[in-house]
């Protein structure tokens, strides 16, 4: 009997193995660059620089490099040079191409694996150099090894030839020059100050390392070298604050291949300015090393306070919030096998690091307090005062809740709520003044836009105690409307609107109110910023109108361009808008609130330590540094109201 031939049926949805696309390393990086560097905006550009710098820093942490030079070139290219050992150029036994080309073109290839060459390393686990190469229009690498100079060039990650010996060389080291690809990055523009701050941090975290940063287009140069390491970092962060003890407390110990360092100093402010690093990478979301540090701090200060009768037996223990008020600290760990959460490494996950950091910090801090009783008393006085303020704030909060002012089920009476109950589709405008709030309420889309008018300037939280903050009516209204709570009670999952938009007048008072609001969110709801939920509305500065056309413009440059285009038109009028209330509801919707035509600025923090210093400088209690800042930068102010 003959067998019947059957036809293979395709799945009904037509989805077969042929539909599975397999991408090589380079193609995957270029297709989804955000997976590797976070974004393709300026932050992503800066990340390219950091990844190459981290490779040089690995050489420094291995004790083989003491100078790194970074140059921002005239053509917007970047050159990073070091005096390390130089990337090997001999043939790799697995890839059968040079080790240099292997490192520059193969994901997860490098000396960071196995712990033989680098016991400690940062970067993207061996993908940094190859990722930068894939996202660069052109890249050239030069290596000095064994008295010879080697070079190889690439275009969008593809070698243009083999590694070549091009001449003799003195010393050792690696130099990489790359030009970011305009096909990937819409705008090639680096910020000298942002890069400077990050490079300064790297120098602090590696005492004895010299970092030179040059900006050729502007003929600027900065050199960073800190013999004191992270102790100098803490001094730098506290430079505009009144401190309670000098010098900073420094703790350091190496256990096996792991190094734990901590430096801390208390000031008279209220903010907790603690920054954590793992292998020189800023772990902005903390991790096990930060948890261990905080546990040690709370335990040791409680033990000392009870032992020395600064707290009575009947007194409750200090909590983390108490001992961190007014604290500036750096926690840095260097370990051989870091386990980061997320590709761009915002959180350290090594379980063993928590107990190790806790024991080292606890022992070092306890010893310091015993040897410096005057400093210990000043620190404990600060923490005990904070505990009393916390208890007063709790009572105030309980009282407020009883009055239904902070109850999640009772929203502020002046909040104009939207009809949608899906947070991911909702947004709330925090609007300056009742007049603008009225226009916004009339002009909004009631389905997804809520309006919370704010009366006057909110409290400057940089100089206020927790009790005073919770007693401020406008701040209570913000906390209640958002639904998240603040500080240690903050819960992003309870956020009622996924876009929180600050909308203030385009004048000096509006700028001040916006700064006060940003200070509040940075200090007490930083997760809101980290989650990309905070925005700034951009109302127009001018309406330019003629008999036939109308233009809304948002800055001086745009105004000049529009006026140039309208030359020859009759009856041109230029109206300057300083206040939101000067616009009708329809105009406010058209220019500032309509998702199809508005411009929103997303609030992000690229360098938390730098932002901490700026908020302290502008809003803190020390007047002389702020006066010096105004005198230094006063001439660069635009749109000054007089």
HELIX and SHEET records of a PDB file:
HELIX    1   1 UNK A   17  UNK A   19  5                                   3    
HELIX    2   2 UNK A   25  UNK A   31  1                                   7    
HELIX    3   3 UNK A   34  UNK A   37  1                                   4    
HELIX    4   4 UNK A   42  UNK A   61  1                                  20    
HELIX    5   5 UNK A   99  UNK A  105  1                                   7    
HELIX    6   6 UNK A  128  UNK A  134  1                                   7    
HELIX    7   7 UNK A  192  UNK A  205  1                                  14    
HELIX    8   8 UNK A  230  UNK A  237  1                                   8    
HELIX    9   9 UNK A  288  UNK A  307  1                                  20    
HELIX   10  10 UNK A  320  UNK A  323  1                                   4    
HELIX   11  11 UNK A  351  UNK A  371  1                                  21    
HELIX   12  12 UNK A  373  UNK A  402  1                                  30    
HELIX   13  13 UNK A  423  UNK A  425  5                                   3    
HELIX   14  14 UNK A  434  UNK A  443  1                                  10    
HELIX   15  15 UNK A  461  UNK A  463  5                                   3    
HELIX   16  16 UNK A  466  UNK A  471  1                                   6    
HELIX   17  17 UNK A  473  UNK A  482  1                                  10    
HELIX   18  18 UNK A  487  UNK A  489  5                                   3    
HELIX   19  19 UNK A  492  UNK A  494  5                                   3    
HELIX   20  20 UNK A  508  UNK A  524  1                                  17    
HELIX   21  21 UNK A  526  UNK A  530  1                                   5    
HELIX   22  22 UNK A  556  UNK A  565  1                                  10    
HELIX   23  23 UNK A  580  UNK A  582  5                                   3    
HELIX   24  24 UNK A  585  UNK A  588  1                                   4    
HELIX   25  25 UNK A  589  UNK A  593  3                                   5    
HELIX   26  26 UNK A  608  UNK A  619  1                                  12    
HELIX   27  27 UNK A  623  UNK A  633  1                                  11    
HELIX   28  28 UNK A  634  UNK A  636  5                                   3    
SHEET    1   A 8 UNK A 158  UNK A 159  0                                        
SHEET    2   A 8 UNK A 148  UNK A 155 -1                                        
SHEET    3   A 8 UNK A 136  UNK A 145 -1                                        
SHEET    4   A 8 UNK A 173  UNK A 180 -1                                        
SHEET    5   A 8 UNK A  78  UNK A  82 -1                                        
SHEET    6   A 8 UNK A  67  UNK A  72 -1                                        
SHEET    7   A 8 UNK A 210  UNK A 215  1                                        
SHEET    8   A 8 UNK A 220  UNK A 224 -1                                        
SHEET    1   B 3 UNK A 158  UNK A 159  0                                        
SHEET    2   B 3 UNK A 148  UNK A 155 -1                                        
SHEET    3   B 3 UNK A 164  UNK A 168 -1                                        
SHEET    1   C 5 UNK A 249  UNK A 255  0                                        
SHEET    2   C 5 UNK A 258  UNK A 266 -1                                        
SHEET    3   C 5 UNK A 327  UNK A 334 -1                                        
SHEET    4   C 5 UNK A 273  UNK A 278  1                                        
SHEET    5   C 5 UNK A 281  UNK A 282 -1                                        
SHEET    1   D 2 UNK A 340  UNK A 341  0                                        
SHEET    2   D 2 UNK A 347  UNK A 348 -1                                        
SHEET    1   E 6 UNK A 415  UNK A 416  0                                        
SHEET    2   E 6 UNK A 449  UNK A 454 -1                                        
SHEET    3   E 6 UNK A 427  UNK A 432  1                                        
SHEET    4   E 6 UNK A 499  UNK A 503  1                                        
SHEET    5   E 6 UNK A 534  UNK A 537  1                                        
SHEET    6   E 6 UNK A 600  UNK A 602 -1                                        
SHEET    1   F 3 UNK A 550  UNK A 553  0                                        
SHEET    2   F 3 UNK A 542  UNK A 545 -1                                        
SHEET    3   F 3 UNK A 573  UNK A 576 -1                                        
END                                                                             
